[in-house]
Amino acid sequence: MSCLHLRSASTTLFERLHRTIVVLSGAFRPVAQRARRTLSDRIATMWQTFRQFTSHLRRR
């Protein structure tokens, strides 16, 4: 009987941990998406600058 009680307690602990992880991931998801967008924009800007520079060098 005590084995069932321990299993129940561990299940409750796991469910609480799972809910906490879900809440935290929901809170950090917008931050990660914004960071990904910012990084993508910066890479696009750097790539455009690089292409303009190489184009300028070819025209010389």
mmJSON file of the N, C-alpha and C atoms, coordinates in Angstrom:
{"data_MODEL":{"atom_site":{
"group_PDB":["ATOM","ATOM","ATOM","ATOM","ATOM","ATOM","ATOM","ATOM","ATOM","ATOM","ATOM","ATOM","ATOM","ATOM","ATOM","ATOM","ATOM","ATOM","ATOM","ATOM","ATOM","ATOM","ATOM","ATOM","ATOM","ATOM","ATOM","ATOM","ATOM","ATOM","ATOM","ATOM","ATOM","ATOM","ATOM","ATOM","ATOM","ATOM","ATOM","ATOM","ATOM","ATOM","ATOM","ATOM","ATOM","ATOM","ATOM","ATOM","ATOM","ATOM","ATOM","ATOM","ATOM","ATOM","ATOM","ATOM","ATOM","ATOM","ATOM","ATOM","ATOM","ATOM","ATOM","ATOM","ATOM","ATOM","ATOM","ATOM","ATOM","ATOM","ATOM","ATOM","ATOM","ATOM","ATOM","ATOM","ATOM","ATOM","ATOM","ATOM","ATOM","ATOM","ATOM","ATOM","ATOM","ATOM","ATOM","ATOM","ATOM","ATOM","ATOM","ATOM","ATOM","ATOM","ATOM","ATOM","ATOM","ATOM","ATOM","ATOM","ATOM","ATOM","ATOM","ATOM","ATOM","ATOM","ATOM","ATOM","ATOM","ATOM","ATOM","ATOM","ATOM","ATOM","ATOM","ATOM","ATOM","ATOM","ATOM","ATOM","ATOM","ATOM","ATOM","ATOM","ATOM","ATOM","ATOM","ATOM","ATOM","ATOM","ATOM","ATOM","ATOM","ATOM","ATOM","ATOM","ATOM","ATOM","ATOM","ATOM","ATOM","ATOM","ATOM","ATOM","ATOM","ATOM","ATOM","ATOM","ATOM","ATOM","ATOM","ATOM","ATOM","ATOM","ATOM","ATOM","ATOM","ATOM","ATOM","ATOM","ATOM","ATOM","ATOM","ATOM","ATOM","ATOM","ATOM","ATOM","ATOM","ATOM","ATOM","ATOM","ATOM","ATOM","ATOM","ATOM","ATOM","ATOM","ATOM","ATOM"],
"id":[1,2,3,4,5,6,7,8,9,10,11,12,13,14,15,16,17,18,19,20,21,22,23,24,25,26,27,28,29,30,31,32,33,34,35,36,37,38,39,40,41,42,43,44,45,46,47,48,49,50,51,52,53,54,55,56,57,58,59,60,61,62,63,64,65,66,67,68,69,70,71,72,73,74,75,76,77,78,79,80,81,82,83,84,85,86,87,88,89,90,91,92,93,94,95,96,97,98,99,100,101,102,103,104,105,106,107,108,109,110,111,112,113,114,115,116,117,118,119,120,121,122,123,124,125,126,127,128,129,130,131,132,133,134,135,136,137,138,139,140,141,142,143,144,145,146,147,148,149,150,151,152,153,154,155,156,157,158,159,160,161,162,163,164,165,166,167,168,169,170,171,172,173,174,175,176,177,178,179,180],
"type_symbol":["N","C","C","N","C","C","N","C","C","N","C","C","N","C","C","N","C","C","N","C","C","N","C","C","N","C","C","N","C","C","N","C","C","N","C","C","N","C","C","N","C","C","N","C","C","N","C","C","N","C","C","N","C","C","N","C","C","N","C","C","N","C","C","N","C","C","N","C","C","N","C","C","N","C","C","N","C","C","N","C","C","N","C","C","N","C","C","N","C","C","N","C","C","N","C","C","N","C","C","N","C","C","N","C","C","N","C","C","N","C","C","N","C","C","N","C","C","N","C","C","N","C","C","N","C","C","N","C","C","N","C","C","N","C","C","N","C","C","N","C","C","N","C","C","N","C","C","N","C","C","N","C","C","N","C","C","N","C","C","N","C","C","N","C","C","N","C","C","N","C","C","N","C","C","N","C","C","N","C","C"],
"label_atom_id":["N","CA","C","N","CA","C","N","CA","C","N","CA","C","N","CA","C","N","CA","C","N","CA","C","N","CA","C","N","CA","C","N","CA","C","N","CA","C","N","CA","C","N","CA","C","N","CA","C","N","CA","C","N","CA","C","N","CA","C","N","CA","C","N","CA","C","N","CA","C","N","CA","C","N","CA","C","N","CA","C","N","CA","C","N","CA","C","N","CA","C","N","CA","C","N","CA","C","N","CA","C","N","CA","C","N","CA","C","N","CA","C","N","CA","C","N","CA","C","N","CA","C","N","CA","C","N","CA","C","N","CA","C","N","CA","C","N","CA","C","N","CA","C","N","CA","C","N","CA","C","N","CA","C","N","CA","C","N","CA","C","N","CA","C","N","CA","C","N","CA","C","N","CA","C","N","CA","C","N","CA","C","N","CA","C","N","CA","C","N","CA","C","N","CA","C","N","CA","C","N","CA","C","N","CA","C","N","CA","C"],
"label_alt_id":[null,null,null,null,null,null,null,null,null,null,null,null,null,null,null,null,null,null,null,null,null,null,null,null,null,null,null,null,null,null,null,null,null,null,null,null,null,null,null,null,null,null,null,null,null,null,null,null,null,null,null,null,null,null,null,null,null,null,null,null,null,null,null,null,null,null,null,null,null,null,null,null,null,null,null,null,null,null,null,null,null,null,null,null,null,null,null,null,null,null,null,null,null,null,null,null,null,null,null,null,null,null,null,null,null,null,null,null,null,null,null,null,null,null,null,null,null,null,null,null,null,null,null,null,null,null,null,null,null,null,null,null,null,null,null,null,null,null,null,null,null,null,null,null,null,null,null,null,null,null,null,null,null,null,null,null,null,null,null,null,null,null,null,null,null,null,null,null,null,null,null,null,null,null,null,null,null,null,null,null],
"label_comp_id":["MET","MET","MET","SER","SER","SER","CYS","CYS","CYS","LEU","LEU","LEU","HIS","HIS","HIS","LEU","LEU","LEU","ARG","ARG","ARG","SER","SER","SER","ALA","ALA","ALA","SER","SER","SER","THR","THR","THR","THR","THR","THR","LEU","LEU","LEU","PHE","PHE","PHE","GLU","GLU","GLU","ARG","ARG","ARG","LEU","LEU","LEU","HIS","HIS","HIS","ARG","ARG","ARG","THR","THR","THR","ILE","ILE","ILE","VAL","VAL","VAL","VAL","VAL","VAL","LEU","LEU","LEU","SER","SER","SER","GLY","GLY","GLY","ALA","ALA","ALA","PHE","PHE","PHE","ARG","ARG","ARG","PRO","PRO","PRO","VAL","VAL","VAL","ALA","ALA","ALA","GLN","GLN","GLN","ARG","ARG","ARG","ALA","ALA","ALA","ARG","ARG","ARG","ARG","ARG","ARG","THR","THR","THR","LEU","LEU","LEU","SER","SER","SER","ASP","ASP","ASP","ARG","ARG","ARG","ILE","ILE","ILE","ALA","ALA","ALA","THR","THR","THR","MET","MET","MET","TRP","TRP","TRP","GLN","GLN","GLN","THR","THR","THR","PHE","PHE","PHE","ARG","ARG","ARG","GLN","GLN","GLN","PHE","PHE","PHE","THR","THR","THR","SER","SER","SER","HIS","HIS","HIS","LEU","LEU","LEU","ARG","ARG","ARG","ARG","ARG","ARG","ARG","ARG","ARG"],
"label_asym_id":["A","A","A","A","A","A","A","A","A","A","A","A","A","A","A","A","A","A","A","A","A","A","A","A","A","A","A","A","A","A","A","A","A","A","A","A","A","A","A","A","A","A","A","A","A","A","A","A","A","A","A","A","A","A","A","A","A","A","A","A","A","A","A","A","A","A","A","A","A","A","A","A","A","A","A","A","A","A","A","A","A","A","A","A","A","A","A","A","A","A","A","A","A","A","A","A","A","A","A","A","A","A","A","A","A","A","A","A","A","A","A","A","A","A","A","A","A","A","A","A","A","A","A","A","A","A","A","A","A","A","A","A","A","A","A","A","A","A","A","A","A","A","A","A","A","A","A","A","A","A","A","A","A","A","A","A","A","A","A","A","A","A","A","A","A","A","A","A","A","A","A","A","A","A","A","A","A","A","A","A"],
"label_entity_id":["1","1","1","1","1","1","1","1","1","1","1","1","1","1","1","1","1","1","1","1","1","1","1","1","1","1","1","1","1","1","1","1","1","1","1","1","1","1","1","1","1","1","1","1","1","1","1","1","1","1","1","1","1","1","1","1","1","1","1","1","1","1","1","1","1","1","1","1","1","1","1","1","1","1","1","1","1","1","1","1","1","1","1","1","1","1","1","1","1","1","1","1","1","1","1","1","1","1","1","1","1","1","1","1","1","1","1","1","1","1","1","1","1","1","1","1","1","1","1","1","1","1","1","1","1","1","1","1","1","1","1","1","1","1","1","1","1","1","1","1","1","1","1","1","1","1","1","1","1","1","1","1","1","1","1","1","1","1","1","1","1","1","1","1","1","1","1","1","1","1","1","1","1","1","1","1","1","1","1","1"],
"label_seq_id":[1,1,1,2,2,2,3,3,3,4,4,4,5,5,5,6,6,6,7,7,7,8,8,8,9,9,9,10,10,10,11,11,11,12,12,12,13,13,13,14,14,14,15,15,15,16,16,16,17,17,17,18,18,18,19,19,19,20,20,20,21,21,21,22,22,22,23,23,23,24,24,24,25,25,25,26,26,26,27,27,27,28,28,28,29,29,29,30,30,30,31,31,31,32,32,32,33,33,33,34,34,34,35,35,35,36,36,36,37,37,37,38,38,38,39,39,39,40,40,40,41,41,41,42,42,42,43,43,43,44,44,44,45,45,45,46,46,46,47,47,47,48,48,48,49,49,49,50,50,50,51,51,51,52,52,52,53,53,53,54,54,54,55,55,55,56,56,56,57,57,57,58,58,58,59,59,59,60,60,60],
"pdbx_PDB_ins_code":[null,null,null,null,null,null,null,null,null,null,null,null,null,null,null,null,null,null,null,null,null,null,null,null,null,null,null,null,null,null,null,null,null,null,null,null,null,null,null,null,null,null,null,null,null,null,null,null,null,null,null,null,null,null,null,null,null,null,null,null,null,null,null,null,null,null,null,null,null,null,null,null,null,null,null,null,null,null,null,null,null,null,null,null,null,null,null,null,null,null,null,null,null,null,null,null,null,null,null,null,null,null,null,null,null,null,null,null,null,null,null,null,null,null,null,null,null,null,null,null,null,null,null,null,null,null,null,null,null,null,null,null,null,null,null,null,null,null,null,null,null,null,null,null,null,null,null,null,null,null,null,null,null,null,null,null,null,null,null,null,null,null,null,null,null,null,null,null,null,null,null,null,null,null,null,null,null,null,null,null],
"Cartn_x":[0.816,0.0,0.858,1.964,2.815,3.46,3.68,4.235,3.288,1.996,1.023,1.023,1.186,1.213,2.428,3.591,4.801,4.652,4.049,3.847,2.916,1.896,0.954,1.639,2.491,3.204,4.171,4.858,5.795,5.049,3.875,3.06,2.607,2.195,1.785,2.949,4.128,5.319,5.645,5.556,5.821,4.824,3.553,2.536,2.78,3.176,3.473,4.676,5.71,6.892,6.521,5.698,5.278,4.508,3.587,2.823,3.745,4.737,5.686,6.483,6.933,7.702,6.848,5.595,4.693,4.49,4.301,4.106,5.362,6.527,7.779,8.061,7.827,8.083,7.138,5.907,4.969,5.408,6.046,6.513,7.735,8.616,9.852,9.723,8.663,8.5,8.509,7.758,7.799,9.192,9.931,11.292,12.174,12.071,12.873,12.489,11.203,10.763,11.269,11.22,11.709,13.215,13.951,15.4,15.724,14.976,15.2,14.937,13.859,13.532,14.622,15.09,16.135,17.411,17.786,18.984,18.84,17.688,17.442,17.539,16.975,17.05,18.49,19.257,20.662,21.48,21.226,21.939,21.578,20.308,19.878,20.542,20.634,21.279,22.761,23.429,24.857,25.08,24.213,24.342,24.155,23.189,22.955,24.165,24.733,25.922,27.083,27.267,28.337,28.159,26.931,26.68,26.941,26.544,26.806,28.305,29.035,30.478,31.161,30.783,31.403,31.02,29.806,29.386,30.207,30.457,31.259,32.688,33.243,34.605,34.693,33.656,33.671,33.618,32.961,32.83,34.136,35.061,36.331,37.167],
"Cartn_y":[-1.198,0.0,1.259,1.243,2.429,2.667,1.598,1.734,2.55,2.3,3.069,4.534,4.764,6.134,6.889,6.231,6.872,7.158,6.219,6.42,7.604,7.704,8.801,10.138,10.162,11.392,11.782,10.796,11.116,11.579,11.003,11.435,12.877,13.209,14.579,15.539,15.127,15.96,16.164,15.088,15.189,16.12,16.005,16.867,18.327,18.598,19.972,20.513,19.678,20.081,20.343,19.467,19.63,20.94,21.24,22.494,23.702,23.638,24.747,24.94,23.849,23.935,24.52,24.111,24.629,26.131,26.573,28.007,28.786,28.285,28.989,29.03,27.929,27.929,28.889,28.989,29.95,31.381,31.627,32.978,33.345,32.38,32.679,32.561,31.961,31.777,33.104,34.141,35.408,36.038,35.887,36.433,35.735,34.422,33.661,34.005,34.171,34.518,35.895,36.851,38.194,38.17,37.404,37.298,36.664,35.646,34.983,35.943,36.737,37.716,38.78,39.27,40.29,39.752,38.532,37.928,37.752,37.299,37.112,38.442,39.501,40.827,41.314,41.097,41.541,40.769,39.48,38.681,39.157,39.447,39.937,41.273,42.152,43.452,43.284,42.41,42.175,41.582,40.661,40.031,41.064,41.952,42.996,43.931,44.297,45.151,44.457,43.179,42.415,42.369,42.144,42.094,43.444,44.529,45.863,46.124,45.701,45.912,45.126,43.854,43.057,43.591,44.083,44.678,45.931,46.71,47.925,47.569,46.507,46.097,45.605,44.947,44.436,45.567,46.662,47.784,48.544,48.37,49.122,48.694],
"Cartn_z":[0.0,0.0,0.0,0.741,0.774,-0.59,-1.342,-2.687,-3.571,-3.458,-4.227,-3.802,-2.508,-2.003,-2.549,-2.556,-3.083,-4.577,-5.273,-6.703,-6.949,-6.158,-6.288,-6.001,-4.982,-4.632,-5.748,-6.314,-7.392,-8.639,-8.879,-10.016,-9.826,-8.608,-8.307,-8.494,-8.028,-8.178,-9.655,-10.435,-11.867,-12.55,-12.196,-12.801,-12.454,-11.224,-10.816,-11.588,-11.723,-12.489,-13.948,-14.515,-15.909,-16.102,-15.195,-15.296,-15.202,-14.307,-14.162,-15.446,-16.035,-17.284,-18.404,-18.483,-19.518,-19.343,-18.107,-17.846,-18.205,-17.791,-18.087,-19.585,-20.277,-21.721,-22.43,-21.943,-22.519,-22.287,-21.143,-20.834,-21.667,-21.93,-22.652,-24.161,-24.652,-26.097,-26.861,-26.427,-27.164,-27.176,-26.088,-26.022,-27.053,-27.13,-28.087,-29.523,-29.781,-31.135,-31.535,-30.6,-30.896,-31.146,-30.341,-30.528,-31.876,-32.255,-33.542,-34.694,-34.582,-35.621,-35.718,-34.571,-34.56,-35.186,-34.817,-35.381,-36.889,-37.319,-38.745,-39.493,-38.917,-39.544,-39.635,-38.584,-38.602,-39.625,-39.727,-40.73,-42.132,-42.369,-43.683,-44.002,-43.01,-43.214,-43.514,-42.758,-43.0,-44.385,-44.796,-46.108,-47.217,-47.045,-48.035,-48.118,-46.976,-46.959,-47.649,-47.382,-48.009,-49.525,-49.976,-51.421,-52.077,-51.414,-51.954,-52.035,-51.004,-50.977,-52.092,-52.261,-53.321,-54.699,-54.836,-56.099,-56.386,-55.356,-55.5,-55.912,-55.332,-55.676,-57.113,-57.602,-58.977,-59.996,-59.628,-60.562,-60.732,-59.839,-59.927,-61.063],
"occupancy":[1.0,1.0,1.0,1.0,1.0,1.0,1.0,1.0,1.0,1.0,1.0,1.0,1.0,1.0,1.0,1.0,1.0,1.0,1.0,1.0,1.0,1.0,1.0,1.0,1.0,1.0,1.0,1.0,1.0,1.0,1.0,1.0,1.0,1.0,1.0,1.0,1.0,1.0,1.0,1.0,1.0,1.0,1.0,1.0,1.0,1.0,1.0,1.0,1.0,1.0,1.0,1.0,1.0,1.0,1.0,1.0,1.0,1.0,1.0,1.0,1.0,1.0,1.0,1.0,1.0,1.0,1.0,1.0,1.0,1.0,1.0,1.0,1.0,1.0,1.0,1.0,1.0,1.0,1.0,1.0,1.0,1.0,1.0,1.0,1.0,1.0,1.0,1.0,1.0,1.0,1.0,1.0,1.0,1.0,1.0,1.0,1.0,1.0,1.0,1.0,1.0,1.0,1.0,1.0,1.0,1.0,1.0,1.0,1.0,1.0,1.0,1.0,1.0,1.0,1.0,1.0,1.0,1.0,1.0,1.0,1.0,1.0,1.0,1.0,1.0,1.0,1.0,1.0,1.0,1.0,1.0,1.0,1.0,1.0,1.0,1.0,1.0,1.0,1.0,1.0,1.0,1.0,1.0,1.0,1.0,1.0,1.0,1.0,1.0,1.0,1.0,1.0,1.0,1.0,1.0,1.0,1.0,1.0,1.0,1.0,1.0,1.0,1.0,1.0,1.0,1.0,1.0,1.0,1.0,1.0,1.0,1.0,1.0,1.0,1.0,1.0,1.0,1.0,1.0,1.0],
"B_iso_or_equiv":[0.0,0.0,0.0,0.0,0.0,0.0,0.0,0.0,0.0,0.0,0.0,0.0,0.0,0.0,0.0,0.0,0.0,0.0,0.0,0.0,0.0,0.0,0.0,0.0,0.0,0.0,0.0,0.0,0.0,0.0,0.0,0.0,0.0,0.0,0.0,0.0,0.0,0.0,0.0,0.0,0.0,0.0,0.0,0.0,0.0,0.0,0.0,0.0,0.0,0.0,0.0,0.0,0.0,0.0,0.0,0.0,0.0,0.0,0.0,0.0,0.0,0.0,0.0,0.0,0.0,0.0,0.0,0.0,0.0,0.0,0.0,0.0,0.0,0.0,0.0,0.0,0.0,0.0,0.0,0.0,0.0,0.0,0.0,0.0,0.0,0.0,0.0,0.0,0.0,0.0,0.0,0.0,0.0,0.0,0.0,0.0,0.0,0.0,0.0,0.0,0.0,0.0,0.0,0.0,0.0,0.0,0.0,0.0,0.0,0.0,0.0,0.0,0.0,0.0,0.0,0.0,0.0,0.0,0.0,0.0,0.0,0.0,0.0,0.0,0.0,0.0,0.0,0.0,0.0,0.0,0.0,0.0,0.0,0.0,0.0,0.0,0.0,0.0,0.0,0.0,0.0,0.0,0.0,0.0,0.0,0.0,0.0,0.0,0.0,0.0,0.0,0.0,0.0,0.0,0.0,0.0,0.0,0.0,0.0,0.0,0.0,0.0,0.0,0.0,0.0,0.0,0.0,0.0,0.0,0.0,0.0,0.0,0.0,0.0,0.0,0.0,0.0,0.0,0.0,0.0],
"pdbx_formal_charge":[null,null,null,null,null,null,null,null,null,null,null,null,null,null,null,null,null,null,null,null,null,null,null,null,null,null,null,null,null,null,null,null,null,null,null,null,null,null,null,null,null,null,null,null,null,null,null,null,null,null,null,null,null,null,null,null,null,null,null,null,null,null,null,null,null,null,null,null,null,null,null,null,null,null,null,null,null,null,null,null,null,null,null,null,null,null,null,null,null,null,null,null,null,null,null,null,null,null,null,null,null,null,null,null,null,null,null,null,null,null,null,null,null,null,null,null,null,null,null,null,null,null,null,null,null,null,null,null,null,null,null,null,null,null,null,null,null,null,null,null,null,null,null,null,null,null,null,null,null,null,null,null,null,null,null,null,null,null,null,null,null,null,null,null,null,null,null,null,null,null,null,null,null,null,null,null,null,null,null,null],
"auth_seq_id":[1,1,1,2,2,2,3,3,3,4,4,4,5,5,5,6,6,6,7,7,7,8,8,8,9,9,9,10,10,10,11,11,11,12,12,12,13,13,13,14,14,14,15,15,15,16,16,16,17,17,17,18,18,18,19,19,19,20,20,20,21,21,21,22,22,22,23,23,23,24,24,24,25,25,25,26,26,26,27,27,27,28,28,28,29,29,29,30,30,30,31,31,31,32,32,32,33,33,33,34,34,34,35,35,35,36,36,36,37,37,37,38,38,38,39,39,39,40,40,40,41,41,41,42,42,42,43,43,43,44,44,44,45,45,45,46,46,46,47,47,47,48,48,48,49,49,49,50,50,50,51,51,51,52,52,52,53,53,53,54,54,54,55,55,55,56,56,56,57,57,57,58,58,58,59,59,59,60,60,60],
"auth_comp_id":["MET","MET","MET","SER","SER","SER","CYS","CYS","CYS","LEU","LEU","LEU","HIS","HIS","HIS","LEU","LEU","LEU","ARG","ARG","ARG","SER","SER","SER","ALA","ALA","ALA","SER","SER","SER","THR","THR","THR","THR","THR","THR","LEU","LEU","LEU","PHE","PHE","PHE","GLU","GLU","GLU","ARG","ARG","ARG","LEU","LEU","LEU","HIS","HIS","HIS","ARG","ARG","ARG","THR","THR","THR","ILE","ILE","ILE","VAL","VAL","VAL","VAL","VAL","VAL","LEU","LEU","LEU","SER","SER","SER","GLY","GLY","GLY","ALA","ALA","ALA","PHE","PHE","PHE","ARG","ARG","ARG","PRO","PRO","PRO","VAL","VAL","VAL","ALA","ALA","ALA","GLN","GLN","GLN","ARG","ARG","ARG","ALA","ALA","ALA","ARG","ARG","ARG","ARG","ARG","ARG","THR","THR","THR","LEU","LEU","LEU","SER","SER","SER","ASP","ASP","ASP","ARG","ARG","ARG","ILE","ILE","ILE","ALA","ALA","ALA","THR","THR","THR","MET","MET","MET","TRP","TRP","TRP","GLN","GLN","GLN","THR","THR","THR","PHE","PHE","PHE","ARG","ARG","ARG","GLN","GLN","GLN","PHE","PHE","PHE","THR","THR","THR","SER","SER","SER","HIS","HIS","HIS","LEU","LEU","LEU","ARG","ARG","ARG","ARG","ARG","ARG","ARG","ARG","ARG"],
"auth_asym_id":["A","A","A","A","A","A","A","A","A","A","A","A","A","A","A","A","A","A","A","A","A","A","A","A","A","A","A","A","A","A","A","A","A","A","A","A","A","A","A","A","A","A","A","A","A","A","A","A","A","A","A","A","A","A","A","A","A","A","A","A","A","A","A","A","A","A","A","A","A","A","A","A","A","A","A","A","A","A","A","A","A","A","A","A","A","A","A","A","A","A","A","A","A","A","A","A","A","A","A","A","A","A","A","A","A","A","A","A","A","A","A","A","A","A","A","A","A","A","A","A","A","A","A","A","A","A","A","A","A","A","A","A","A","A","A","A","A","A","A","A","A","A","A","A","A","A","A","A","A","A","A","A","A","A","A","A","A","A","A","A","A","A","A","A","A","A","A","A","A","A","A","A","A","A","A","A","A","A","A","A"],
"auth_atom_id":["N","CA","C","N","CA","C","N","CA","C","N","CA","C","N","CA","C","N","CA","C","N","CA","C","N","CA","C","N","CA","C","N","CA","C","N","CA","C","N","CA","C","N","CA","C","N","CA","C","N","CA","C","N","CA","C","N","CA","C","N","CA","C","N","CA","C","N","CA","C","N","CA","C","N","CA","C","N","CA","C","N","CA","C","N","CA","C","N","CA","C","N","CA","C","N","CA","C","N","CA","C","N","CA","C","N","CA","C","N","CA","C","N","CA","C","N","CA","C","N","CA","C","N","CA","C","N","CA","C","N","CA","C","N","CA","C","N","CA","C","N","CA","C","N","CA","C","N","CA","C","N","CA","C","N","CA","C","N","CA","C","N","CA","C","N","CA","C","N","CA","C","N","CA","C","N","CA","C","N","CA","C","N","CA","C","N","CA","C","N","CA","C","N","CA","C","N","CA","C","N","CA","C","N","CA","C","N","CA","C"],
"pdbx_PDB_model_num":[1,1,1,1,1,1,1,1,1,1,1,1,1,1,1,1,1,1,1,1,1,1,1,1,1,1,1,1,1,1,1,1,1,1,1,1,1,1,1,1,1,1,1,1,1,1,1,1,1,1,1,1,1,1,1,1,1,1,1,1,1,1,1,1,1,1,1,1,1,1,1,1,1,1,1,1,1,1,1,1,1,1,1,1,1,1,1,1,1,1,1,1,1,1,1,1,1,1,1,1,1,1,1,1,1,1,1,1,1,1,1,1,1,1,1,1,1,1,1,1,1,1,1,1,1,1,1,1,1,1,1,1,1,1,1,1,1,1,1,1,1,1,1,1,1,1,1,1,1,1,1,1,1,1,1,1,1,1,1,1,1,1,1,1,1,1,1,1,1,1,1,1,1,1,1,1,1,1,1,1]
}}}
